[in-house]
Amino acid sequence: MPRLQPPEGNLGLKDAVKFLHDYGLYVSEAMIYKYVKQGRLKREGPESRKQKYYSIDALKKIIREETGYIGGVEVQFSQATIEDLEKISQLSAKLFKTATLRPIPTETRRMWYEKESRGHYIVRKPNSDVVAYLQIVALTDERIEAYMRDEIRGRNITGEDVQRLEPSKPVGCIVVSIGSDPDIKDKALRYRYTSILLHGVSKEIEQLGKQGIIIPRLYAFTESKSGILMSVRMKMKQYAEPVGNRYTYWLDVLTSSIPLVRNYQRALGEWFVRYPEYAQALAEWRQRDHPGDPHK
C-alpha cells in the first residue's frame, strides 16, 4: 500500500522533526510523541494507516513556546549583563538552602564575569525578572579536578581562577550554576523556560565555535534529582562514583551526539578548515592527561 501523503498544511513524522530542526528546535521523533502525550500535538490520519501527520500550525506554536513565547508572556534569552548577576544570586538563593549547597555571592559572580563575560546566560520576563539562568566558567585542569573532587565549591572560585576564552586555546569548562525559578508551580512552564535557556545556549556556543574557541570538555556536579535527570538526558558520563547524594558528570563536547553541541561542533570544524595551522593545539591537548580520562 503506498505511503499516505499528508494533506496540505500538515507534515509526516520525519518532516515534522526536520521542520522543527530548521527553526532551531532540535528534537527527536520520541519528543514528537511526547508532545502528543502532553496534548500539544495531535496525530492525524485514518486509523487504518500507520503513517500519521501533524499540523504545521501546531508545530509553529511549539516553536514559539519553546523559543520564547509562552502563555501570552514573551520571555527573552540573552547573555547576562553585570547588572543581572544580583538577580541570578537572588534566584539561586531560592534553590540552594542546604548546608552544602549555599548561594554563590554576587561579588564572586561579578569577579568571574569581569574576567570572562561569555558563559553567563539568562531567560527573563518583560518586567526583567530572571526565571532561568546558566553560568559556565573556564578553569585550568587543576582547578577542575579540585572542583570535581569537592575540594572547592563554586563560591571558592576566584576571578584569578577563571580562564579567558581565546581562539585556538583548548580549555575545559564547568557548569558552575544553573537553575529556574522554583516559585513557578507549573512544572511544564518551568520545563519550557529551561528549554528556552538551553536552546539559547546552543546558539551562543555555536558562535564560540565560529570564533575558534575550543571547549573539549564540560563538567558538572549535582545533588538534586532534577540535576541527575538533566545530566543523564544530556548523555554526560559519570566522572566518579557518587559520594552521598553528590553526583559528578562530564561531557566530551567535541564528540557528543546531543543537539546542544551539534552546531558548535560543525562551526568549530569549519573554523579548523579555514585555519588548519591551529589543529596542532588541539592535538597536543589530547595527548595530555585531563580530568575524566578513563585511567585517572
C-alpha positions as CSV (number, residue, x, y, z in Angstrom):
1,M,0.0,0.0,0.0
2,P,1.5,3.4,-1.0
3,R,2.6,5.7,1.8
4,L,-0.1,8.2,2.8
5,Q,0.7,11.7,1.8
6,P,-0.3,14.3,4.4
7,P,-2.9,16.9,3.4
8,E,-1.9,20.5,2.8
9,G,-0.8,22.2,6.0
10,N,0.5,19.0,7.6
11,L,3.7,17.0,7.8
12,G,4.7,13.4,8.3
13,L,6.8,12.4,11.4
14,K,10.2,12.8,9.8
15,D,9.3,16.0,8.0
16,A,7.9,17.4,11.3
17,V,11.2,16.7,13.0
18,K,13.1,18.4,10.2
19,F,10.7,21.3,10.3
20,L,11.4,21.9,14.0
21,H,15.2,21.5,13.3
22,D,15.0,24.1,10.6
23,Y,13.7,26.6,13.2
24,G,16.5,25.7,15.6
25,L,14.4,23.3,17.8
26,Y,16.5,20.1,17.9
27,V,14.1,17.3,19.0
28,S,13.9,13.6,18.2
29,E,10.9,11.6,16.9
30,A,10.4,10.5,20.5
31,M,9.9,14.1,21.5
32,I,7.1,14.4,18.9
33,Y,5.3,11.6,20.6
34,K,5.9,13.3,24.0
35,Y,4.3,16.5,22.6
36,V,1.3,14.3,21.6
37,K,1.1,12.8,25.1
38,Q,1.2,16.3,26.5
39,G,-1.7,17.4,24.3
40,R,0.4,19.9,22.4
41,L,0.2,18.0,19.1
42,K,-2.4,15.7,17.5
43,R,-1.7,12.7,15.4
44,E,-4.0,13.0,12.5
45,G,-4.8,10.4,9.8
46,P,-7.0,7.3,9.2
47,E,-6.9,4.7,11.9
48,S,-6.2,2.1,9.2
49,R,-2.9,3.7,8.2
50,K,0.2,3.6,10.3
51,Q,1.6,6.8,8.9
52,K,0.2,9.9,10.7
53,Y,0.7,13.6,10.2
54,Y,0.9,16.8,12.3
55,S,-0.4,20.3,11.8
56,I,2.2,22.8,10.7
57,D,0.3,25.5,12.7
58,A,0.6,23.3,15.8
59,L,4.3,22.8,15.1
60,K,4.8,26.6,14.8
61,K,3.1,27.1,18.1
62,I,5.5,24.7,19.7
63,I,8.4,26.6,18.2
64,R,7.0,29.9,19.6
65,E,6.6,28.3,23.0
66,E,10.0,26.6,23.2
67,T,12.0,29.5,21.9
68,G,10.4,32.4,23.7
69,Y,6.7,32.8,23.7
70,I,4.7,31.1,26.4
71,G,1.2,31.6,27.5
72,G,0.9,35.1,26.1
73,V,4.0,36.3,28.0
74,E,7.1,36.8,26.0
75,V,10.3,35.8,27.6
76,Q,13.8,36.5,26.2
77,F,17.0,34.6,26.3
78,S,20.1,36.7,26.4
79,Q,23.7,36.9,27.7
80,A,23.6,38.2,31.2
81,T,24.8,41.7,31.9
82,I,26.8,42.5,35.0
83,E,23.6,44.1,36.5
84,D,21.8,40.7,36.1
85,L,24.2,38.9,38.5
86,E,22.3,40.1,41.6
87,K,19.1,38.7,40.2
88,I,20.9,35.4,39.5
89,S,22.0,35.3,43.1
90,Q,18.5,36.0,44.4
91,L,17.1,33.2,42.2
92,S,19.9,30.9,43.4
93,A,19.0,31.7,47.0
94,K,15.6,30.2,46.4
95,L,17.1,27.0,45.1
96,F,20.1,26.2,47.3
97,K,19.4,26.3,51.0
98,T,21.2,23.2,52.3
99,A,24.4,23.1,54.4
100,T,26.5,22.1,51.3
101,L,24.6,24.0,48.6
102,R,24.7,27.7,49.5
103,P,24.1,30.6,47.1
104,I,27.3,31.9,45.5
105,P,27.7,35.6,46.4
106,T,27.1,38.2,43.8
107,E,30.6,39.6,44.3
108,T,32.0,36.2,43.4
109,R,29.9,36.0,40.2
110,R,31.0,39.5,39.4
111,M,34.7,38.5,39.6
112,W,34.0,35.7,37.1
113,Y,32.1,38.0,34.8
114,E,34.8,40.7,34.8
115,K,37.4,38.1,33.9
116,E,35.3,36.5,31.1
117,S,31.8,37.8,30.3
118,R,30.9,35.0,28.0
119,G,29.3,31.9,29.5
120,H,26.6,33.8,31.6
121,Y,23.1,33.4,30.3
122,I,19.6,34.2,31.4
123,V,15.9,33.9,30.5
124,R,13.9,37.0,31.6
125,K,10.3,38.2,31.5
126,P,9.3,41.6,30.1
127,N,9.4,43.0,33.7
128,S,13.1,41.9,33.8
129,D,12.5,39.1,36.3
130,V,15.0,36.4,35.7
131,V,13.3,33.0,35.5
132,A,16.2,30.8,34.5
133,Y,20.0,31.1,34.3
134,L,23.2,29.2,33.5
135,Q,26.8,30.1,34.3
136,I,29.7,28.4,32.7
137,V,33.3,29.3,33.6
138,A,36.6,28.0,32.1
139,L,39.2,26.7,34.6
140,T,42.6,25.0,34.5
141,D,42.6,21.2,34.7
142,E,44.0,21.5,38.3
143,R,41.1,23.6,39.5
144,I,38.5,21.5,37.6
145,E,39.9,18.4,39.3
146,A,39.7,20.1,42.7
147,Y,36.1,21.1,41.9
148,M,35.1,17.7,40.9
149,R,36.7,16.1,43.9
150,D,34.7,18.5,46.1
151,E,37.8,20.2,47.4
152,I,36.4,23.5,46.3
153,R,32.9,24.7,45.5
154,G,31.6,27.4,43.2
155,R,31.9,30.0,46.0
156,N,35.6,29.3,46.2
157,I,36.3,30.0,42.6
158,T,38.0,33.4,42.2
159,G,38.4,35.7,39.3
160,E,42.0,34.7,39.0
161,D,40.9,31.0,38.7
162,V,38.7,31.9,35.6
163,Q,40.4,31.4,32.3
164,R,39.6,33.6,29.3
165,L,38.1,32.0,26.2
166,E,40.7,32.6,23.4
167,P,40.8,31.2,19.9
168,S,42.9,28.0,19.4
169,K,43.4,27.6,23.2
170,P,41.6,24.4,24.4
171,V,40.1,24.9,27.9
172,G,37.7,22.8,30.0
173,C,34.7,24.5,31.5
174,I,32.4,23.7,34.4
175,V,28.7,24.4,34.7
176,V,29.1,26.3,38.0
177,S,25.5,27.4,38.4
178,I,22.2,26.6,36.8
179,G,18.6,26.9,37.8
180,S,15.0,28.0,37.2
181,D,12.6,29.8,39.5
182,P,11.1,27.3,42.0
183,D,8.2,29.7,42.6
184,I,6.8,28.7,39.2
185,K,4.5,25.9,40.3
186,D,3.5,24.9,36.7
187,K,6.1,22.2,36.1
188,A,5.5,22.3,32.3
189,L,6.1,26.0,32.2
190,R,9.3,25.8,34.2
191,Y,10.5,23.0,31.9
192,R,9.8,25.2,28.9
193,Y,11.8,28.1,30.4
194,T,14.7,25.7,30.8
195,S,14.3,24.5,27.2
196,I,14.4,28.2,26.1
197,L,17.6,28.6,28.1
198,L,19.3,25.6,26.6
199,H,18.2,26.4,23.1
200,G,19.7,29.9,23.5
201,V,22.9,28.5,25.0
202,S,23.2,26.2,22.0
203,K,23.1,29.2,19.7
204,E,25.7,31.0,21.8
205,I,28.2,28.2,21.9
206,E,27.8,27.8,18.2
207,Q,29.1,31.4,17.9
208,L,32.1,30.4,20.1
209,G,32.8,27.6,17.6
210,K,32.8,30.2,14.8
211,Q,35.4,32.2,16.8
212,G,37.7,29.2,17.2
213,I,37.0,28.8,20.9
214,I,37.9,25.2,21.8
215,I,36.0,23.7,24.7
216,P,36.8,20.0,24.7
217,R,35.0,19.1,27.9
218,L,32.2,20.3,30.1
219,Y,32.0,19.3,33.8
220,A,29.2,19.5,36.4
221,F,28.1,18.1,39.7
222,T,24.6,17.9,41.2
223,E,22.9,17.0,44.4
224,S,19.3,17.0,43.1
225,K,17.2,14.5,41.2
226,S,16.4,17.1,38.5
227,G,20.1,17.7,38.0
228,I,20.8,14.0,37.7
229,L,18.0,13.6,35.2
230,M,19.3,16.5,33.1
231,S,22.8,15.1,33.1
232,V,21.5,11.7,32.0
233,R,19.4,13.3,29.3
234,M,22.5,15.2,28.1
235,K,24.3,11.8,27.9
236,M,27.0,13.0,30.2
237,K,29.5,10.5,31.5
238,Q,29.9,9.7,35.2
239,Y,33.0,11.3,36.5
240,A,33.4,9.3,39.7
241,E,31.3,7.1,42.0
242,P,28.7,9.2,43.8
243,V,29.5,10.3,47.3
244,G,26.4,10.6,49.4
245,N,23.9,12.5,47.2
246,R,26.7,14.2,45.2
247,Y,26.9,13.1,41.6
248,T,29.6,14.2,39.2
249,Y,29.5,14.2,35.4
250,W,31.4,15.3,32.3
251,L,30.7,15.7,28.6
252,D,33.0,15.2,25.7
253,V,31.9,18.3,23.8
254,L,33.8,17.5,20.6
255,T,32.3,14.0,20.1
256,S,29.0,14.1,21.9
257,S,25.9,13.4,19.8
258,I,23.5,15.7,21.7
259,P,21.8,18.5,19.9
260,L,23.1,21.1,22.3
261,V,26.6,20.9,20.9
262,R,25.9,19.8,17.3
263,N,26.1,23.2,15.8
264,Y,29.1,24.1,17.9
265,Q,31.0,21.1,16.5
266,R,30.1,22.0,13.0
267,A,31.1,25.6,13.4
268,L,34.4,24.7,15.1
269,G,35.1,22.2,12.3
270,E,34.6,24.9,9.7
271,W,36.9,27.1,11.6
272,F,39.7,24.5,11.6
273,V,39.2,24.1,7.8
274,R,39.9,27.9,7.5
275,Y,42.8,27.8,10.0
276,P,44.4,24.4,9.8
277,E,47.5,25.6,11.5
278,Y,45.7,25.7,14.8
279,A,44.7,22.0,14.7
280,Q,48.1,21.2,16.4
281,A,47.0,22.9,19.6
282,L,44.1,20.5,19.9
283,A,46.2,17.5,19.0
284,E,48.7,18.5,21.8
285,W,45.9,19.0,24.3
286,R,44.6,15.5,23.6
287,Q,48.0,13.9,24.3
288,R,48.0,15.3,27.9
289,D,46.0,13.9,30.8
290,H,42.8,15.7,31.8
291,P,40.1,15.3,34.4
292,G,37.7,12.5,33.4
293,D,40.3,10.4,31.5
294,P,39.5,6.7,31.9
295,H,42.8,5.8,33.6
296,K,42.7,8.6,36.2
